[in-house]
Amino acid sequence: MFTWSLFTFYSFFFILFRSRKKELILITTPPFIVFLGLFFKKVRNQNYHLIIWDLYPDVLVNFGVLKKGALALRIWQRLNRSSFSKASTLFTLGTHLSDAIQKYTSKKPIIVPNWVNADFVKPVNRLDNTFSNEHGLSDKLVVMYSGI
């Protein structure tokens, strides 16, 4: 929570002094950052868009960090309702998360999956893999991440 707060604090001043006339694109990592969109929308009518990768505080409740009915939970949920409703656009990764967001707003999020297209990208035998052969990786363990 400390690093979430610290990054949000730094971001606040960055937006305050450098992003006056720009639209904001905010991602839910760290989760407090979405409240900056709501703040700057109210203070200077600055538009913002939210990319919701994780749904806080729901994640914290599911892992037992926050208890149902806790004051912090109720405040956070109220802020989510305002933040999500006032955002120009909501983006998320899939239908399950899109459905979960509906408890905070009637806005329909735009789903932008960041998963690989398994119909197009197919596994290739290690010895037939052009990239591995060109880079001398055919006999090495290679770990790649294909998300964002």
N, CA, C and O atoms as a GROMACS GRO file, in nm:
protein
  592
    1MET      N    1   0.083  -0.119   0.000
    1MET     CA    2   0.000   0.000   0.000
    1MET      C    3   0.089   0.127   0.000
    1MET      O    4   0.051   0.231  -0.053
    2PHE      N    5   0.207   0.113   0.060
    2PHE     CA    6   0.297   0.227   0.065
    2PHE      C    7   0.340   0.268  -0.075
    2PHE      O    8   0.334   0.386  -0.110
    3THR      N    9   0.384   0.171  -0.156
    3THR     CA   10   0.431   0.206  -0.290
    3THR      C   11   0.315   0.252  -0.379
    3THR      O   12   0.334   0.338  -0.464
    4TRP      N   13   0.195   0.194  -0.359
    4TRP     CA   14   0.078   0.242  -0.433
    4TRP      C   15   0.056   0.390  -0.404
    4TRP      O   16   0.036   0.471  -0.494
    5SER      N   17   0.059   0.423  -0.276
    5SER     CA   18   0.035   0.561  -0.234
    5SER      C   19   0.144   0.655  -0.284
    5SER      O   20   0.116   0.765  -0.330
    6LEU      N   21   0.268   0.610  -0.275
    6LEU     CA   22   0.380   0.693  -0.319
    6LEU      C   23   0.372   0.724  -0.468
    6LEU      O   24   0.388   0.838  -0.509
    7PHE      N   25   0.345   0.621  -0.549
    7PHE     CA   26   0.333   0.643  -0.694
    7PHE      C   27   0.215   0.736  -0.725
    7PHE      O   28   0.227   0.823  -0.810
    8THR      N   29   0.104   0.717  -0.657
    8THR     CA   30  -0.012   0.804  -0.678
    8THR      C   31   0.020   0.948  -0.640
    8THR      O   32  -0.020   1.041  -0.709
    9PHE      N   33   0.094   0.966  -0.532
    9PHE     CA   34   0.136   1.100  -0.487
    9PHE      C   35   0.223   1.167  -0.594
    9PHE      O   36   0.199   1.282  -0.630
   10TYR      N   37   0.324   1.096  -0.644
   10TYR     CA   38   0.411   1.150  -0.750
   10TYR      C   39   0.330   1.181  -0.876
   10TYR      O   40   0.349   1.284  -0.941
   11SER      N   41   0.240   1.091  -0.910
   11SER     CA   42   0.159   1.110  -1.030
   11SER      C   43   0.069   1.231  -1.018
   11SER      O   44   0.047   1.304  -1.115
   12PHE      N   45   0.016   1.253  -0.899
   12PHE     CA   46  -0.068   1.370  -0.875
   12PHE      C   47   0.005   1.498  -0.914
   12PHE      O   48  -0.050   1.581  -0.987
   13PHE      N   49   0.127   1.514  -0.866
   13PHE     CA   50   0.202   1.636  -0.896
   13PHE      C   51   0.246   1.643  -1.041
   13PHE      O   52   0.252   1.752  -1.099
   14PHE      N   53   0.276   1.530  -1.100
   14PHE     CA   54   0.310   1.528  -1.242
   14PHE      C   55   0.190   1.579  -1.324
   14PHE      O   56   0.206   1.665  -1.411
   15ILE      N   57   0.073   1.524  -1.297
   15ILE     CA   58  -0.047   1.565  -1.370
   15ILE      C   59  -0.080   1.711  -1.340
   15ILE      O   60  -0.118   1.787  -1.430
   16LEU      N   61  -0.065   1.750  -1.216
   16LEU     CA   62  -0.097   1.886  -1.174
   16LEU      C   63  -0.016   1.989  -1.252
   16LEU      O   64  -0.070   2.091  -1.295
   17PHE      N   65   0.113   1.964  -1.269
   17PHE     CA   66   0.200   2.064  -1.329
   17PHE      C   67   0.233   2.042  -1.477
   17PHE      O   68   0.279   2.135  -1.543
   18ARG      N   69   0.213   1.921  -1.530
   18ARG     CA   70   0.257   1.894  -1.667
   18ARG      C   71   0.148   1.847  -1.762
   18ARG      O   72   0.172   1.843  -1.882
   19SER      N   73   0.034   1.813  -1.713
   19SER     CA   74  -0.066   1.751  -1.801
   19SER      C   75  -0.199   1.825  -1.800
   19SER      O   76  -0.305   1.763  -1.809
   20ARG      N   77  -0.193   1.955  -1.789
   20ARG     CA   78  -0.315   2.034  -1.774
   20ARG      C   79  -0.413   2.018  -1.891
   20ARG      O   80  -0.533   2.006  -1.868
   21LYS      N   81  -0.365   2.019  -2.013
   21LYS     CA   82  -0.455   2.020  -2.130
   21LYS      C   83  -0.465   1.884  -2.197
   21LYS      O   84  -0.520   1.873  -2.307
   22LYS      N   85  -0.414   1.780  -2.133
   22LYS     CA   86  -0.413   1.648  -2.195
   22LYS      C   87  -0.518   1.559  -2.131
   22LYS      O   88  -0.550   1.574  -2.013
   23GLU      N   89  -0.570   1.466  -2.210
   23GLU     CA   90  -0.658   1.365  -2.153
   23GLU      C   91  -0.571   1.263  -2.082
   23GLU      O   92  -0.459   1.235  -2.124
   24LEU      N   93  -0.623   1.208  -1.976
   24LEU     CA   94  -0.547   1.112  -1.896
   24LEU      C   95  -0.590   0.970  -1.931
   24LEU      O   96  -0.708   0.943  -1.951
   25ILE      N   97  -0.495   0.881  -1.937
   25ILE     CA   98  -0.522   0.739  -1.950
   25ILE      C   99  -0.462   0.675  -1.826
   25ILE      O  100  -0.340   0.675  -1.807
   26LEU      N  101  -0.547   0.620  -1.742
   26LEU     CA  102  -0.504   0.567  -1.614
   26LEU      C  103  -0.531   0.417  -1.606
   26LEU      O  104  -0.635   0.370  -1.652
   27ILE      N  105  -0.438   0.344  -1.550
   27ILE     CA  106  -0.448   0.199  -1.537
   27ILE      C  107  -0.462   0.166  -1.388
   27ILE      O  108  -0.406   0.237  -1.304
   28THR      N  109  -0.534   0.062  -1.357
   28THR     CA  110  -0.562   0.028  -1.218
   28THR      C  111  -0.443  -0.033  -1.143
   28THR      O  112  -0.462  -0.098  -1.040
   29THR      N  113  -0.325  -0.014  -1.193
   29THR     CA  114  -0.205  -0.056  -1.121
   29THR      C  115  -0.113   0.065  -1.110
   29THR      O  116  -0.050   0.101  -1.210
   30PRO      N  117  -0.102   0.128  -0.997
   30PRO     CA  118  -0.160   0.097  -0.867
   30PRO      C  119  -0.307   0.139  -0.860
   30PRO      O  120  -0.350   0.228  -0.934
   31PRO      N  121  -0.382   0.077  -0.773
   31PRO     CA  122  -0.527   0.097  -0.773
   31PRO      C  123  -0.574   0.237  -0.732
   31PRO      O  124  -0.685   0.277  -0.768
   32PHE      N  125  -0.494   0.312  -0.658
   32PHE     CA  126  -0.538   0.447  -0.617
   32PHE      C  127  -0.532   0.547  -0.731
   32PHE      O  128  -0.594   0.653  -0.722
   33ILE      N  129  -0.461   0.516  -0.836
   33ILE     CA  130  -0.439   0.610  -0.946
   33ILE      C  131  -0.569   0.652  -1.014
   33ILE      O  132  -0.579   0.762  -1.067
   34VAL      N  133  -0.670   0.563  -1.012
   34VAL     CA  134  -0.796   0.597  -1.079
   34VAL      C  135  -0.865   0.716  -1.014
   34VAL      O  136  -0.942   0.787  -1.078
   35PHE      N  137  -0.837   0.738  -0.885
   35PHE     CA  138  -0.901   0.850  -0.816
   35PHE      C  139  -0.846   0.984  -0.863
   35PHE      O  140  -0.911   1.088  -0.847
   36LEU      N  141  -0.726   0.983  -0.922
   36LEU     CA  142  -0.672   1.107  -0.978
   36LEU      C  143  -0.756   1.154  -1.096
   36LEU      O  144  -0.775   1.274  -1.116
   37GLY      N  145  -0.806   1.060  -1.174
   37GLY     CA  146  -0.893   1.096  -1.285
   37GLY      C  147  -1.016   1.169  -1.236
   37GLY      O  148  -1.054   1.272  -1.290
   38LEU      N  149  -1.078   1.115  -1.132
   38LEU     CA  150  -1.196   1.177  -1.073
   38LEU      C  151  -1.164   1.315  -1.018
   38LEU      O  152  -1.240   1.410  -1.038
   39PHE      N  153  -1.051   1.328  -0.949
   39PHE     CA  154  -1.010   1.456  -0.892
   39PHE      C  155  -0.991   1.562  -1.001
   39PHE      O  156  -1.045   1.672  -0.991
   40PHE      N  157  -0.913   1.528  -1.104
   40PHE     CA  158  -0.886   1.627  -1.208
   40PHE      C  159  -1.007   1.653  -1.297
   40PHE      O  160  -1.017   1.759  -1.358
   41LYS      N  161  -1.098   1.561  -1.304
   41LYS     CA  162  -1.224   1.585  -1.375
   41LYS      C  163  -1.305   1.691  -1.300
   41LYS      O  164  -1.362   1.781  -1.361
   42LYS      N  165  -1.310   1.679  -1.167
   42LYS     CA  166  -1.387   1.774  -1.086
   42LYS      C  167  -1.319   1.911  -1.078
   42LYS      O  168  -1.386   2.014  -1.085
   43VAL      N  169  -1.188   1.912  -1.063
   43VAL     CA  170  -1.116   2.037  -1.042
   43VAL      C  171  -1.098   2.118  -1.170
   43VAL      O  172  -1.116   2.239  -1.169
   44ARG      N  173  -1.063   2.051  -1.280
   44ARG     CA  174  -1.041   2.127  -1.404
   44ARG      C  175  -1.105   2.064  -1.527
   44ARG      O  176  -1.062   2.089  -1.640
   45ASN      N  177  -1.206   1.983  -1.505
   45ASN     CA  178  -1.284   1.921  -1.613
   45ASN      C  179  -1.195   1.850  -1.716
   45ASN      O  180  -1.220   1.857  -1.836
   46GLN      N  181  -1.094   1.783  -1.667
   46GLN     CA  182  -1.000   1.710  -1.752
   46GLN      C  183  -1.054   1.570  -1.777
   46GLN      O  184  -1.085   1.497  -1.682
   47ASN      N  185  -1.066   1.532  -1.902
   47ASN     CA  186  -1.116   1.399  -1.937
   47ASN      C  187  -1.015   1.292  -1.903
   47ASN      O  188  -0.894   1.314  -1.909
   48TYR      N  189  -1.067   1.175  -1.868
   48TYR     CA  190  -0.980   1.062  -1.839
   48TYR      C  191  -1.045   0.932  -1.884
   48TYR      O  192  -1.167   0.922  -1.894
   49HIS      N  193  -0.959   0.835  -1.910
   49HIS     CA  194  -1.000   0.702  -1.954
   49HIS      C  195  -0.938   0.602  -1.857
   49HIS      O  196  -0.824   0.621  -1.813
   50LEU      N  197  -1.010   0.496  -1.824
   50LEU     CA  198  -0.960   0.397  -1.730
   50LEU      C  199  -0.937   0.264  -1.798
   50LEU      O  200  -1.024   0.214  -1.870
   51ILE      N  201  -0.821   0.206  -1.775
   51ILE     CA  202  -0.791   0.071  -1.818
   51ILE      C  203  -0.794  -0.013  -1.690
   51ILE      O  204  -0.708   0.000  -1.604
   52ILE      N  205  -0.895  -0.098  -1.680
   52ILE     CA  206  -0.916  -0.175  -1.557
   52ILE      C  207  -0.864  -0.316  -1.576
   52ILE      O  208  -0.928  -0.400  -1.640
   53TRP      N  209  -0.746  -0.341  -1.519
   53TRP     CA  210  -0.684  -0.473  -1.525
   53TRP      C  211  -0.723  -0.557  -1.403
   53TRP      O  212  -0.745  -0.678  -1.413
   54ASP      N  213  -0.732  -0.491  -1.290
   54ASP     CA  214  -0.772  -0.556  -1.165
   54ASP      C  215  -0.881  -0.471  -1.102
   54ASP      O  216  -0.877  -0.348  -1.111
   55LEU      N  217  -0.977  -0.535  -1.040
   55LEU     CA  218  -1.089  -0.462  -0.982
   55LEU      C  219  -1.071  -0.452  -0.831
   55LEU      O  220  -1.102  -0.544  -0.755
   56TYR      N  221  -1.021  -0.336  -0.790
   56TYR     CA  222  -1.004  -0.308  -0.648
   56TYR      C  223  -1.125  -0.229  -0.599
   56TYR      O  224  -1.178  -0.148  -0.676
   57PRO      N  225  -1.170  -0.247  -0.479
   57PRO     CA  226  -1.115  -0.324  -0.368
   57PRO      C  227  -1.160  -0.471  -0.369
   57PRO      O  228  -1.126  -0.545  -0.277
   58ASP      N  229  -1.232  -0.513  -0.470
   58ASP     CA  230  -1.284  -0.650  -0.476
   58ASP      C  231  -1.174  -0.754  -0.459
   58ASP      O  232  -1.193  -0.854  -0.390
   59VAL      N  233  -1.058  -0.731  -0.520
   59VAL     CA  234  -0.946  -0.822  -0.509
   59VAL      C  235  -0.904  -0.837  -0.363
   59VAL      O  236  -0.878  -0.948  -0.316
   60LEU      N  237  -0.899  -0.726  -0.292
   60LEU     CA  238  -0.857  -0.728  -0.152
   60LEU      C  239  -0.957  -0.801  -0.063
   60LEU      O  240  -0.919  -0.866   0.034
   61VAL      N  241  -1.085  -0.790  -0.096
   61VAL     CA  242  -1.188  -0.863  -0.021
   61VAL      C  243  -1.174  -1.012  -0.049
   61VAL      O  244  -1.181  -1.094   0.043
   62ASN      N  245  -1.155  -1.048  -0.175
   62ASN     CA  246  -1.143  -1.190  -0.213
   62ASN      C  247  -1.024  -1.258  -0.146
   62ASN      O  248  -1.028  -1.378  -0.118
   63PHE      N  249  -0.916  -1.182  -0.120
   63PHE     CA  250  -0.798  -1.238  -0.056
   63PHE      C  251  -0.798  -1.219   0.095
   63PHE      O  252  -0.701  -1.254   0.163
   64GLY      N  253  -0.906  -1.164   0.148
   64GLY     CA  254  -0.919  -1.149   0.292
   64GLY      C  255  -0.842  -1.034   0.352
   64GLY      O  256  -0.828  -1.027   0.475
   65VAL      N  257  -0.792  -0.942   0.269
   65VAL     CA  258  -0.718  -0.826   0.320
   65VAL      C  259  -0.817  -0.724   0.379
   65VAL      O  260  -0.790  -0.664   0.483
   66LEU      N  261  -0.930  -0.704   0.312
   66LEU     CA  262  -1.037  -0.618   0.362
   66LEU      C  263  -1.158  -0.704   0.394
   66LEU      O  264  -1.189  -0.799   0.322
   67LYS      N  265  -1.227  -0.669   0.501
   67LYS     CA  266  -1.348  -0.743   0.537
   67LYS      C  267  -1.470  -0.676   0.477
   67LYS      O  268  -1.476  -0.553   0.465
   68LYS      N  269  -1.568  -0.758   0.438
   68LYS     CA  270  -1.693  -0.704   0.386
   68LYS      C  271  -1.755  -0.614   0.492
   68LYS      O  272  -1.759  -0.648   0.610
   69GLY      N  273  -1.802  -0.497   0.448
   69GLY     CA  274  -1.864  -0.402   0.539
   69GLY      C  275  -1.769  -0.305   0.604
   69GLY      O  276  -1.812  -0.213   0.674
   70ALA      N  277  -1.637  -0.322   0.582
   70ALA     CA  278  -1.538  -0.231   0.641
   70ALA      C  279  -1.556  -0.090   0.586
   70ALA      O  280  -1.595  -0.073   0.470
   71LEU      N  281  -1.528   0.008   0.668
   71LEU     CA  282  -1.543   0.148   0.627
   71LEU      C  283  -1.457   0.179   0.504
   71LEU      O  284  -1.504   0.244   0.411
   72ALA      N  285  -1.332   0.134   0.504
   72ALA     CA  286  -1.243   0.159   0.390
   72ALA      C  287  -1.301   0.098   0.263
   72ALA      O  288  -1.290   0.158   0.155
   73LEU      N  289  -1.362  -0.018   0.274
   73LEU     CA  290  -1.424  -0.084   0.159
   73LEU      C  291  -1.540  -0.001   0.105
   73LEU      O  292  -1.551   0.020  -0.016
   74ARG      N  293  -1.626   0.046   0.193
   74ARG     CA  294  -1.743   0.125   0.150
   74ARG      C  295  -1.700   0.256   0.083
   74ARG      O  296  -1.759   0.297  -0.017
   75ILE      N  297  -1.600   0.321   0.139
   75ILE     CA  298  -1.550   0.447   0.080
   75ILE      C  299  -1.490   0.419  -0.058
   75ILE      O  300  -1.518   0.492  -0.153
   76TRP      N  301  -1.409   0.315  -0.069
   76TRP     CA  302  -1.345   0.279  -0.196
   76TRP      C  303  -1.450   0.245  -0.301
   76TRP      O  304  -1.437   0.287  -0.416
   77GLN      N  305  -1.552   0.170  -0.263
   77GLN     CA  306  -1.658   0.135  -0.358
   77GLN      C  307  -1.732   0.260  -0.406
   77GLN      O  308  -1.766   0.269  -0.524
   78ARG      N  309  -1.757   0.354  -0.316
   78ARG     CA  310  -1.824   0.479  -0.354
   78ARG      C  311  -1.737   0.558  -0.452
   78ARG      O  312  -1.787   0.613  -0.550
   79LEU      N  313  -1.607   0.564  -0.424
   79LEU     CA  314  -1.515   0.632  -0.515
   79LEU      C  315  -1.509   0.563  -0.651
   79LEU      O  316  -1.501   0.629  -0.754
   80ASN      N  317  -1.513   0.430  -0.651
   80ASN     CA  318  -1.515   0.356  -0.778
   80ASN      C  319  -1.639   0.393  -0.859
   80ASN      O  320  -1.630   0.416  -0.980
   81ARG      N  321  -1.754   0.397  -0.794
   81ARG     CA  322  -1.877   0.431  -0.866
   81ARG      C  323  -1.864   0.568  -0.934
   81ARG      O  324  -1.901   0.584  -1.050
   82SER      N  325  -1.810   0.665  -0.862
   82SER     CA  326  -1.791   0.798  -0.921
   82SER      C  327  -1.684   0.797  -1.029
   82SER      O  328  -1.704   0.851  -1.138
   83SER      N  329  -1.571   0.734  -0.999
   83SER     CA  330  -1.459   0.732  -1.095
   83SER      C  331  -1.496   0.662  -1.224
   83SER      O  332  -1.467   0.712  -1.332
   84PHE      N  333  -1.560   0.547  -1.214
   84PHE     CA  334  -1.596   0.470  -1.332
   84PHE      C  335  -1.704   0.542  -1.413
   84PHE      O  336  -1.700   0.542  -1.536
   85SER      N  337  -1.799   0.603  -1.345
   85SER     CA  338  -1.910   0.671  -1.415
   85SER      C  339  -1.865   0.798  -1.486
   85SER      O  340  -1.918   0.831  -1.591
   86LYS      N  341  -1.769   0.867  -1.428
   86LYS     CA  342  -1.725   0.994  -1.487
   86LYS      C  343  -1.613   0.978  -1.590
   86LYS      O  344  -1.579   1.073  -1.661
   87ALA      N  345  -1.556   0.858  -1.600
   87ALA     CA  346  -1.452   0.833  -1.699
   87ALA      C  347  -1.512   0.843  -1.839
   87ALA      O  348  -1.625   0.802  -1.862
   88SER      N  349  -1.435   0.897  -1.931
   88SER     CA  350  -1.480   0.907  -2.070
   88SER      C  351  -1.496   0.768  -2.130
   88SER      O  352  -1.592   0.742  -2.203
   89THR      N  353  -1.402   0.679  -2.099
   89THR     CA  354  -1.405   0.543  -2.153
   89THR      C  355  -1.351   0.447  -2.048
   89THR      O  356  -1.260   0.481  -1.972
   90LEU      N  357  -1.409   0.328  -2.045
   90LEU     CA  358  -1.357   0.219  -1.962
   90LEU      C  359  -1.309   0.108  -2.054
   90LEU      O  360  -1.379   0.069  -2.148
   91PHE      N  361  -1.190   0.058  -2.028
   91PHE     CA  362  -1.134  -0.055  -2.102
   91PHE      C  363  -1.106  -0.167  -2.004
   91PHE      O  364  -1.072  -0.141  -1.889
   92THR      N  365  -1.120  -0.290  -2.048
   92THR     CA  366  -1.083  -0.404  -1.966
   92THR      C  367  -1.042  -0.520  -2.054
   92THR      O  368  -1.045  -0.512  -2.176
   93LEU      N  369  -1.002  -0.631  -1.989
   93LEU     CA  370  -0.940  -0.742  -2.061
   93LEU      C  371  -1.036  -0.849  -2.112
   93LEU      O  372  -1.006  -0.916  -2.211
   94GLY      N  373  -1.152  -0.865  -2.048
   94GLY     CA  374  -1.240  -0.973  -2.091
   94GLY      C  375  -1.380  -0.957  -2.036
   94GLY      O  376  -1.409  -0.864  -1.960
   95THR      N  377  -1.468  -1.048  -2.075
   95THR     CA  378  -1.610  -1.037  -2.039
   95THR      C  379  -1.633  -1.056  -1.890
   95THR      O  380  -1.721  -0.991  -1.832
   96HIS      N  381  -1.556  -1.144  -1.826
   96HIS     CA  382  -1.576  -1.167  -1.682
   96HIS      C  383  -1.551  -1.039  -1.603
   96HIS      O  384  -1.630  -1.002  -1.516
   97LEU      N  385  -1.441  -0.972  -1.632
   97LEU     CA  386  -1.409  -0.847  -1.564
   97LEU      C  387  -1.507  -0.737  -1.603
   97LEU      O  388  -1.546  -0.656  -1.519
   98SER      N  389  -1.547  -0.735  -1.728
   98SER     CA  390  -1.646  -0.638  -1.774
   98SER      C  391  -1.776  -0.653  -1.695
   98SER      O  392  -1.836  -0.553  -1.653
   99ASP      N  393  -1.820  -0.777  -1.674
   99ASP     CA  394  -1.941  -0.802  -1.596
   99ASP      C  395  -1.924  -0.757  -1.451
   99ASP      O  396  -2.017  -0.701  -1.392
  100ALA      N  397  -1.807  -0.780  -1.394
  100ALA     CA  398  -1.782  -0.741  -1.255
  100ALA      C  399  -1.782  -0.589  -1.238
  100ALA      O  400  -1.823  -0.538  -1.134
  101ILE      N  401  -1.737  -0.518  -1.340
  101ILE     CA  402  -1.733  -0.371  -1.335
  101ILE      C  403  -1.874  -0.313  -1.331
  101ILE      O  404  -1.894  -0.202  -1.281
  102GLN      N  405  -1.971  -0.387  -1.383
  102GLN     CA  406  -2.109  -0.338  -1.391
  102GLN      C  407  -2.170  -0.309  -1.254
  102GLN      O  408  -2.270  -0.238  -1.246
  103LYS      N  409  -2.112  -0.362  -1.147
  103LYS     CA  410  -2.166  -0.330  -1.014
  103LYS      C  411  -2.130  -0.188  -0.972
  103LYS      O  412  -2.185  -0.135  -0.875
  104TYR      N  413  -2.036  -0.127  -1.045
  104TYR     CA  414  -1.995   0.010  -1.014
  104TYR      C  415  -2.049   0.114  -1.110
  104TYR      O  416  -2.053   0.232  -1.077
  105THR      N  417  -2.088   0.073  -1.227
  105THR     CA  418  -2.134   0.170  -1.328
  105THR      C  419  -2.223   0.101  -1.431
  105THR      O  420  -2.217  -0.020  -1.450
  106SER      N  421  -2.305   0.182  -1.495
  106SER     CA  422  -2.387   0.127  -1.604
  106SER      C  423  -2.314   0.136  -1.737
  106SER      O  424  -2.361   0.083  -1.838
  107LYS      N  425  -2.198   0.202  -1.738
  107LYS     CA  426  -2.117   0.210  -1.861
  107LYS      C  427  -2.066   0.072  -1.899
  107LYS      O  428  -2.025  -0.006  -1.813
  108LYS      N  429  -2.069   0.045  -2.026
  108LYS     CA  430  -2.019  -0.083  -2.077
  108LYS      C  431  -1.872  -0.065  -2.114
  108LYS      O  432  -1.840   0.014  -2.202
  109PRO      N  433  -1.782  -0.139  -2.048
  109PRO     CA  434  -1.640  -0.127  -2.083
  109PRO      C  435  -1.611  -0.183  -2.222
  109PRO      O  436  -1.679  -0.275  -2.269
  110ILE      N  437  -1.512  -0.128  -2.286
  110ILE     CA  438  -1.463  -0.181  -2.414
  110ILE      C  439  -1.364  -0.292  -2.379
  110ILE      O  440  -1.272  -0.271  -2.301
  111ILE      N  441  -1.385  -0.408  -2.436
  111ILE     CA  442  -1.298  -0.522  -2.408
  111ILE      C  443  -1.185  -0.526  -2.510
  111ILE      O  444  -1.208  -0.534  -2.630
  112VAL      N  445  -1.062  -0.519  -2.459
  112VAL     CA  446  -0.943  -0.526  -2.542
  112VAL      C  447  -0.858  -0.641  -2.488
  112VAL      O  448  -0.774  -0.620  -2.400
  113PRO      N  449  -0.877  -0.762  -2.540
  113PRO     CA  450  -0.800  -0.875  -2.486
  113PRO      C  451  -0.652  -0.861  -2.521
  113PRO      O  452  -0.617  -0.821  -2.632
  114ASN      N  453  -0.567  -0.894  -2.427
  114ASN     CA  454  -0.424  -0.887  -2.456
  114ASN      C  455  -0.364  -1.026  -2.468
  114ASN      O  456  -0.243  -1.044  -2.453
  115TRP      N  457  -0.448  -1.124  -2.496
  115TRP     CA  458  -0.400  -1.261  -2.510
  115TRP      C  459  -0.356  -1.287  -2.654
  115TRP      O  460  -0.397  -1.217  -2.746
  116VAL      N  461  -0.275  -1.386  -2.671
  116VAL     CA  462  -0.225  -1.422  -2.802
  116VAL      C  463  -0.339  -1.483  -2.886
  116VAL      O  464  -0.428  -1.547  -2.833
  117ASN      N  465  -0.334  -1.462  -3.016
  117ASN     CA  466  -0.429  -1.522  -3.109
  117ASN      C  467  -0.380  -1.664  -3.138
  117ASN      O  468  -0.293  -1.685  -3.222
  118ALA      N  469  -0.439  -1.762  -3.068
  118ALA     CA  470  -0.393  -1.900  -3.080
  118ALA      C  471  -0.426  -1.962  -3.216
  118ALA      O  472  -0.370  -2.066  -3.250
  119ASP      N  473  -0.515  -1.899  -3.294
  119ASP     CA  474  -0.542  -1.948  -3.429
  119ASP      C  475  -0.430  -1.909  -3.524
  119ASP      O  476  -0.408  -1.976  -3.625
  120PHE      N  477  -0.358  -1.801  -3.492
  120PHE     CA  478  -0.252  -1.751  -3.578
  120PHE      C  479  -0.114  -1.796  -3.530
  120PHE      O  480  -0.031  -1.840  -3.610
  121VAL      N  481  -0.090  -1.784  -3.401
  121VAL     CA  482   0.040  -1.818  -3.344
  121VAL      C  483   0.035  -1.965  -3.299
  121VAL      O  484  -0.042  -2.001  -3.210
  122LYS      N  485   0.117  -2.046  -3.361
  122LYS     CA  486   0.120  -2.191  -3.333
  122LYS      C  487   0.260  -2.231  -3.287
  122LYS      O  488   0.359  -2.172  -3.330
  123PRO      N  489   0.267  -2.331  -3.200
  123PRO     CA  490   0.400  -2.381  -3.159
  123PRO      C  491   0.473  -2.440  -3.280
  123PRO      O  492   0.413  -2.500  -3.369
  124VAL      N  493   0.604  -2.420  -3.281
  124VAL     CA  494   0.688  -2.471  -3.388
  124VAL      C  495   0.796  -2.559  -3.324
  124VAL      O  496   0.844  -2.529  -3.216
  125ASN      N  497   0.832  -2.666  -3.392
  125ASN     CA  498   0.940  -2.752  -3.345
  125ASN      C  499   1.065  -2.667  -3.326
  125ASN      O  500   1.096  -2.581  -3.409
  126ARG      N  501   1.135  -2.692  -3.218
  126ARG     CA  502   1.254  -2.614  -3.183
  126ARG      C  503   1.357  -2.607  -3.297
  126ARG      O  504   1.415  -2.501  -3.321
  127LEU      N  505   1.378  -2.715  -3.365
  127LEU     CA  506   1.478  -2.719  -3.472
  127LEU      C  507   1.430  -2.648  -3.598
  127LEU      O  508   1.512  -2.610  -3.682
  128ASP      N  509   1.298  -2.630  -3.613
  128ASP     CA  510   1.242  -2.562  -3.730
  128ASP      C  511   1.213  -2.414  -3.704
  128ASP      O  512   1.164  -2.344  -3.792
  129ASN      N  513   1.242  -2.367  -3.584
  129ASN     CA  514   1.210  -2.231  -3.546
  129ASN      C  515   1.318  -2.136  -3.599
  129ASN      O  516   1.431  -2.136  -3.552
  130THR      N  517   1.281  -2.054  -3.698
  130THR     CA  518   1.375  -1.963  -3.763
  130THR      C  519   1.437  -1.866  -3.663
  130THR      O  520   1.558  -1.844  -3.666
  131PHE      N  521   1.357  -1.808  -3.575
  131PHE     CA  522   1.409  -1.712  -3.478
  131PHE      C  523   1.513  -1.777  -3.387
  131PHE      O  524   1.620  -1.722  -3.365
  132SER      N  525   1.481  -1.895  -3.334
  132SER     CA  526   1.575  -1.966  -3.245
  132SER      C  527   1.705  -1.999  -3.317
  132SER      O  528   1.813  -1.985  -3.261
  133ASN      N  529   1.693  -2.043  -3.441
  133ASN     CA  530   1.813  -2.077  -3.518
  133ASN      C  531   1.899  -1.954  -3.545
  133ASN      O  532   2.021  -1.960  -3.532
  134GLU      N  533   1.836  -1.842  -3.583
  134GLU     CA  534   1.911  -1.720  -3.613
  134GLU      C  535   1.981  -1.663  -3.491
  134GLU      O  536   2.086  -1.599  -3.504
  135HIS      N  537   1.927  -1.685  -3.374
  135HIS     CA  538   1.983  -1.625  -3.252
  135HIS      C  539   2.053  -1.726  -3.161
  135HIS      O  540   2.088  -1.694  -3.048
  136GLY      N  541   2.074  -1.847  -3.212
  136GLY     CA  542   2.147  -1.948  -3.136
  136GLY      C  543   2.075  -1.992  -3.009
  136GLY      O  544   2.138  -2.016  -2.906
  137LEU      N  545   1.944  -2.003  -3.017
  137LEU     CA  546   1.866  -2.037  -2.898
  137LEU      C  547   1.806  -2.177  -2.902
  137LEU      O  548   1.733  -2.216  -2.811
  138SER      N  549   1.836  -2.253  -3.004
  138SER     CA  550   1.774  -2.384  -3.022
  138SER      C  551   1.803  -2.481  -2.908
  138SER      O  552   1.721  -2.569  -2.880
  139ASP      N  553   1.917  -2.465  -2.843
  139ASP     CA  554   1.951  -2.556  -2.733
  139ASP      C  555   1.942  -2.488  -2.596
  139ASP      O  556   1.998  -2.537  -2.498
  140LYS      N  557   1.871  -2.375  -2.590
  140LYS     CA  558   1.856  -2.300  -2.466
  140LYS      C  559   1.712  -2.302  -2.419
  140LYS      O  560   1.620  -2.323  -2.498
  141LEU      N  561   1.692  -2.281  -2.288
  141LEU     CA  562   1.557  -2.263  -2.233
  141LEU      C  563   1.519  -2.116  -2.254
  141LEU      O  564   1.587  -2.026  -2.205
  142VAL      N  565   1.411  -2.093  -2.327
  142VAL     CA  566   1.366  -1.957  -2.357
  142VAL      C  567   1.227  -1.938  -2.296
  142VAL      O  568   1.136  -2.017  -2.321
  143VAL      N  569   1.214  -1.834  -2.216
  143VAL     CA  570   1.086  -1.801  -2.155
  143VAL      C  571   1.045  -1.664  -2.207
  143VAL      O  572   1.120  -1.567  -2.194
  144MET      N  573   0.925  -1.657  -2.267
  144MET     CA  574   0.877  -1.531  -2.322
  144MET      C  575   0.743  -1.496  -2.262
  144MET      O  576   0.665  -1.585  -2.226
  145TYR      N  577   0.717  -1.369  -2.250
  145TYR     CA  578   0.588  -1.320  -2.200
  145TYR      C  579   0.520  -1.248  -2.315
  145TYR      O  580   0.580  -1.160  -2.378
  146SER      N  581   0.395  -1.285  -2.344
  146SER     CA  582   0.328  -1.228  -2.460
  146SER      C  583   0.216  -1.132  -2.422
  146SER      O  584   0.140  -1.091  -2.510
  147GLY      N  585   0.202  -1.096  -2.295
  147GLY     CA  586   0.098  -1.002  -2.253
  147GLY      C  587   0.151  -0.862  -2.250
  147GLY      O  588   0.251  -0.829  -2.314
  148ILE      N  589   0.082  -0.781  -2.175
  148ILE     CA  590   0.124  -0.640  -2.164
  148ILE      C  591   0.213  -0.623  -2.044
  148ILE      O  592   0.259  -0.512  -2.017
   0.00000   0.00000   0.00000
